[in-house]
Amino acid sequence: MVENVYSPPALLFNRHLETIYPSLLRKVTFRKPTRERIETPDDDFLDLDWYRQGSSRCVIISHGLEGNSQRSYVLGMARAFFNEGFDVLAWNYRGCSGEMNRQLRFYHSGATDDLHTVVTHASRHYPELYLVGFSLGGNLTLKYLGEGRAPEAVRRAVGISVPLNLHTSCLAISKPSNWIYSQRFLRSLSAKVRAKPGLSKVVDVGKLNTLRTLFEFDDHFTGPLHGFKGAIDYYNRCSSIHSLPGITIPTLILNALNDPFLSEDCYPATSNSKLILDYPARGGHVGFARFDRNNIYWSEMKALSFINAV
């Protein structure tokens, strides 16, 4: 039985520790997945990690910005659901599986076409599908559900630490108190741009040396590379807050009020009865750590409880 109110361990006494500890220090022991590579409609590929045990129910997990299917938060969620009898599919966005993707495009917060490719692929094998998305993956999941094209097999969804408003959340993560996070993301994203063959033909790669913020990166690279006029256009068209009214399946949004990455806009009210909004006071960003012998985090217990309620 999951506790209704999250209470962090005493050791994690502020939002930064609640965010950093799970990301850098948590170790999750889980079985080795079976990797499958599938083709996309535009002649690219996506790498999927499967954990199968013959279930008729499958959970699809979408990771966060510059994450991958082997991050501790993904493995923790995968293990929790697998131990409850579910099959699990954790997928990697373009360029996140350890091999650069073929096309000039990368992934981004609104790339629901790739999520749809993964969900459609899985729906051929499972009558029941459930979606769990972290951070960017949460935005992707909610936007996808709001578009109304998910197959009927998709029954419930969970979004954790979701930047519902991409613009104001970008401003939040760029505050001086969050410098260590934003610079880490900026370095990782810039390295991928430098490693991509042929990219200099469509964008000015030399600008990487002058970028100081994630907004500037999105304005010069993410936006133009993916068909947007710039960062503002990208944020406006891809923020999942606009998609909430269109969601028609039970969906839990779990955003901690002390999340250093999220703006005030990421805690909206809604008249959509399908949405369950849970805004605990503590938790950090993709945190919700618990110290116990089972190494199961509070967010994993919440997701299990919500999805099992079907």
C-alpha positions as CSV (number, residue, x, y, z in Angstrom):
1,M,0.0,0.0,0.0
2,V,1.5,3.4,-1.1
3,E,1.5,6.3,1.4
4,N,-0.7,9.2,0.2
5,V,1.9,11.8,1.3
6,Y,5.5,11.6,0.3
7,S,8.0,12.1,3.0
8,P,11.7,12.2,1.9
9,P,14.5,10.5,3.9
10,A,16.0,12.9,6.5
11,L,19.3,12.8,4.6
12,L,17.7,14.5,1.6
13,F,16.8,17.7,3.3
14,N,16.4,20.0,0.2
15,R,15.2,19.9,-3.3
16,H,18.6,19.6,-4.9
17,L,19.6,16.6,-2.8
18,E,16.2,15.1,-3.6
19,T,17.1,15.5,-7.3
20,I,20.8,14.7,-7.4
21,Y,20.8,11.6,-5.1
22,P,18.5,9.4,-7.3
23,S,20.2,10.6,-10.5
24,L,23.8,10.0,-9.5
25,L,23.9,7.6,-6.6
26,R,20.9,5.2,-6.9
27,K,21.9,1.7,-8.1
28,V,19.2,-0.5,-9.5
29,T,19.9,-4.2,-10.0
30,F,17.7,-5.7,-12.7
31,R,17.8,-8.3,-15.4
32,K,19.4,-7.7,-18.8
33,P,16.9,-6.6,-21.4
34,T,16.3,-7.9,-24.9
35,R,17.1,-5.1,-27.4
36,E,15.1,-4.7,-30.5
37,R,15.7,-2.2,-33.3
38,I,12.7,-1.0,-35.2
39,E,12.6,1.3,-38.3
40,T,10.7,4.6,-38.4
41,P,8.7,5.8,-41.4
42,D,11.4,8.3,-42.3
43,D,14.2,5.7,-42.6
44,D,15.6,6.1,-39.1
45,F,15.6,3.6,-36.2
46,L,14.6,3.4,-32.5
47,D,16.2,1.0,-30.1
48,L,13.8,-0.7,-27.6
49,D,14.7,-2.6,-24.4
50,W,12.2,-5.4,-23.6
51,Y,11.6,-7.2,-20.3
52,R,9.2,-10.0,-21.2
53,Q,7.5,-12.7,-19.1
54,G,4.5,-13.6,-21.2
55,S,2.1,-11.0,-19.8
56,S,-0.9,-9.6,-21.7
57,R,-0.1,-6.2,-20.1
58,C,2.8,-4.0,-21.1
59,V,4.1,-0.7,-19.7
60,I,6.0,1.6,-22.1
61,I,8.5,3.9,-20.3
62,S,9.8,7.1,-21.9
63,H,12.9,8.6,-20.4
64,G,13.9,12.3,-19.8
65,L,16.2,14.8,-21.5
66,E,19.5,13.2,-22.4
67,G,18.5,10.0,-20.6
68,N,18.2,6.5,-22.0
69,S,16.6,3.2,-21.3
70,Q,19.3,2.2,-18.8
71,R,19.0,5.1,-16.4
72,S,18.3,4.2,-12.8
73,Y,14.9,5.9,-12.7
74,V,13.8,3.9,-15.8
75,L,15.2,0.6,-14.5
76,G,13.6,1.2,-11.1
77,M,10.2,1.7,-12.7
78,A,10.7,-1.2,-15.1
79,R,11.7,-3.5,-12.2
80,A,8.7,-2.5,-10.1
81,F,6.2,-3.3,-12.9
82,F,8.0,-6.4,-14.0
83,N,7.8,-7.7,-10.4
84,E,4.0,-7.1,-10.5
85,G,3.6,-9.3,-13.5
86,F,3.8,-6.8,-16.4
87,D,5.9,-6.9,-19.5
88,V,8.0,-3.7,-19.8
89,L,9.3,-1.8,-22.8
90,A,11.8,1.0,-22.2
91,W,12.6,2.8,-25.4
92,N,15.4,5.2,-26.4
93,Y,14.9,8.4,-28.3
94,R,16.9,9.1,-31.5
95,G,20.6,9.4,-30.6
96,C,20.1,8.2,-27.0
97,S,20.9,4.4,-27.3
98,G,24.6,4.7,-27.8
99,E,24.5,5.0,-31.6
100,M,23.8,8.2,-33.5
101,N,20.6,8.1,-35.5
102,R,20.6,8.3,-39.3
103,Q,18.6,11.4,-40.0
104,L,19.7,15.0,-39.3
105,R,16.9,15.4,-36.8
106,F,17.3,14.3,-33.2
107,Y,14.5,13.9,-30.5
108,H,12.6,16.7,-28.9
109,S,9.9,17.4,-26.3
110,G,7.1,17.2,-28.9
111,A,8.3,14.2,-31.1
112,T,5.1,12.2,-30.6
113,D,5.6,10.6,-34.0
114,D,8.3,8.4,-32.5
115,L,6.2,7.6,-29.5
116,H,3.4,6.6,-31.8
117,T,5.7,4.4,-33.7
118,V,6.7,2.6,-30.5
119,V,3.1,2.3,-29.1
120,T,1.8,1.1,-32.5
121,H,4.5,-1.6,-32.6
122,A,3.7,-2.8,-29.1
123,S,0.0,-2.7,-29.7
124,R,0.3,-5.6,-32.2
125,H,1.3,-7.9,-29.3
126,Y,-0.6,-6.6,-26.2
127,P,-4.3,-6.0,-25.7
128,E,-3.4,-3.7,-22.7
129,L,-0.8,-0.9,-22.8
130,Y,0.2,1.6,-20.1
131,L,2.4,4.6,-20.6
132,V,4.9,6.1,-18.0
133,G,6.9,9.2,-18.9
134,F,9.6,11.0,-16.9
135,S,10.2,14.8,-17.4
136,L,10.6,15.3,-21.2
137,G,9.1,11.9,-21.6
138,G,6.2,12.9,-19.5
139,N,5.6,15.9,-21.7
140,L,5.8,13.7,-24.7
141,T,3.3,11.2,-23.2
142,L,0.7,13.8,-22.3
143,K,1.0,15.6,-25.6
144,Y,0.6,12.3,-27.5
145,L,-2.5,11.4,-25.5
146,G,-4.0,14.8,-26.1
147,E,-3.6,14.4,-29.8
148,G,-6.2,11.5,-29.7
149,R,-4.3,9.0,-31.9
150,A,-3.3,6.5,-29.3
151,P,-4.7,3.0,-30.1
152,E,-7.5,1.6,-27.9
153,A,-5.0,-0.7,-26.2
154,V,-3.6,2.3,-24.2
155,R,-5.6,2.2,-20.9
156,R,-3.8,4.5,-18.4
157,A,-0.8,6.8,-18.2
158,V,1.5,8.4,-15.7
159,G,3.6,11.5,-16.1
160,I,6.3,12.2,-13.5
161,S,8.1,15.6,-13.1
162,V,6.5,16.9,-16.2
163,P,7.5,20.4,-17.6
164,L,4.0,21.1,-18.8
165,N,5.0,24.6,-20.0
166,L,8.3,24.2,-21.8
167,H,9.1,27.9,-22.0
168,T,8.7,28.8,-18.4
169,S,10.3,25.6,-17.3
170,C,13.3,26.4,-19.5
171,L,13.5,29.8,-17.7
172,A,13.3,28.0,-14.3
173,I,16.1,25.5,-15.0
174,S,18.3,28.4,-16.3
175,K,18.1,30.3,-12.9
176,P,21.6,30.7,-11.2
177,S,20.6,28.2,-8.5
178,N,20.2,25.5,-11.2
179,W,23.4,26.3,-13.1
180,I,24.9,22.8,-12.6
181,Y,21.8,21.2,-14.2
182,S,21.5,23.4,-17.2
183,Q,25.2,23.4,-18.0
184,R,25.3,19.6,-17.8
185,F,22.4,19.3,-20.3
186,L,23.9,22.0,-22.5
187,R,27.3,20.2,-22.7
188,S,25.6,16.8,-23.5
189,L,23.4,18.3,-26.2
190,S,26.2,20.3,-27.8
191,A,28.4,17.2,-28.0
192,K,25.7,15.4,-30.0
193,V,25.4,18.3,-32.4
194,R,29.2,18.2,-32.9
195,A,29.1,14.4,-33.5
196,K,26.3,14.5,-36.1
197,P,27.7,14.2,-39.7
198,G,26.3,16.7,-42.2
199,L,24.6,18.9,-39.6
200,S,26.7,21.9,-40.6
201,K,24.8,22.0,-43.9
202,V,21.5,23.0,-42.3
203,V,22.5,24.9,-39.1
204,D,25.5,27.0,-38.0
205,V,27.4,24.5,-35.8
206,G,29.9,27.2,-35.0
207,K,27.3,28.9,-32.8
208,L,27.8,26.2,-30.2
209,N,30.8,28.0,-28.9
210,T,28.7,31.1,-28.0
211,L,25.7,29.4,-26.4
212,R,25.2,30.0,-22.7
213,T,21.6,28.8,-22.0
214,L,19.3,26.0,-23.0
215,F,17.0,28.6,-24.5
216,E,19.7,29.6,-26.9
217,F,20.4,26.0,-27.8
218,D,16.7,25.4,-28.6
219,D,16.5,28.7,-30.5
220,H,19.5,27.9,-32.7
221,F,19.3,24.1,-33.0
222,T,16.3,22.2,-31.6
223,G,13.7,24.6,-33.1
224,P,15.1,25.0,-36.6
225,L,16.2,21.3,-37.0
226,H,12.7,20.1,-36.3
227,G,10.6,22.5,-38.3
228,F,10.0,25.3,-35.7
229,K,10.7,29.0,-36.2
230,G,12.8,29.1,-33.0
231,A,12.6,28.3,-29.3
232,I,9.4,30.2,-28.6
233,D,7.5,28.5,-31.5
234,Y,8.9,25.1,-30.4
235,Y,7.8,25.7,-26.8
236,N,4.4,27.0,-27.7
237,R,3.6,24.1,-30.1
238,C,5.0,21.3,-28.0
239,S,4.1,22.2,-24.4
240,S,1.7,19.4,-23.1
241,I,-0.3,21.9,-21.0
242,H,-2.2,22.7,-24.2
243,S,-3.0,19.0,-24.6
244,L,-4.6,18.3,-21.2
245,P,-8.2,19.0,-22.3
246,G,-7.9,16.3,-25.0
247,I,-6.8,13.4,-22.8
248,T,-9.5,10.8,-22.7
249,I,-8.0,8.0,-20.5
250,P,-7.2,8.1,-16.8
251,T,-3.9,9.9,-16.4
252,L,-1.8,10.7,-13.3
253,I,0.4,13.8,-13.3
254,L,3.0,13.6,-10.4
255,N,4.9,16.9,-10.0
256,A,6.6,17.8,-6.8
257,L,6.1,21.4,-5.7
258,N,9.8,21.8,-4.9
259,D,11.0,20.5,-8.3
260,P,13.8,22.9,-9.3
261,F,13.1,22.3,-13.0
262,L,9.5,23.3,-13.0
263,S,7.7,26.6,-13.2
264,E,4.5,27.6,-11.5
265,D,2.7,26.8,-14.8
266,C,3.5,23.1,-14.3
267,Y,0.9,22.8,-11.5
268,P,-2.4,23.6,-13.3
269,A,-5.9,22.9,-12.2
270,T,-8.1,21.2,-14.7
271,S,-11.8,20.4,-15.4
272,N,-10.8,17.2,-17.2
273,S,-12.1,14.4,-15.0
274,K,-9.7,11.9,-16.5
275,L,-6.7,13.7,-15.0
276,I,-5.5,13.0,-11.5
277,L,-3.2,15.8,-10.4
278,D,-0.9,15.0,-7.5
279,Y,1.4,17.8,-6.4
280,P,3.3,16.6,-3.2
281,A,5.3,19.3,-1.4
282,R,8.6,17.4,-1.7
283,G,10.2,15.1,-4.2
284,G,12.6,17.1,-6.3
285,H,12.9,16.4,-10.0
286,V,12.5,12.7,-10.9
287,G,13.3,12.0,-7.3
288,F,10.8,10.7,-4.7
289,A,13.5,8.5,-3.1
290,R,12.8,6.0,-0.3
291,F,15.4,4.1,1.6
292,D,14.3,0.6,2.3
293,R,15.5,-3.0,1.6
294,N,13.4,-3.3,-1.6
295,N,14.8,0.0,-3.1
296,I,11.4,0.9,-4.5
297,Y,10.8,4.6,-4.8
298,W,7.5,6.4,-3.9
299,S,6.9,7.4,-7.5
300,E,7.1,3.8,-8.5
301,M,4.6,2.7,-5.9
302,K,2.3,5.5,-7.0
303,A,2.5,4.5,-10.6
304,L,1.9,0.9,-9.8
305,S,-1.1,1.7,-7.6
306,F,-2.6,4.0,-10.2
307,I,-2.2,1.6,-13.2
308,N,-3.2,-1.5,-11.2
309,A,-6.4,0.3,-10.3
310,V,-7.7,-0.5,-13.8
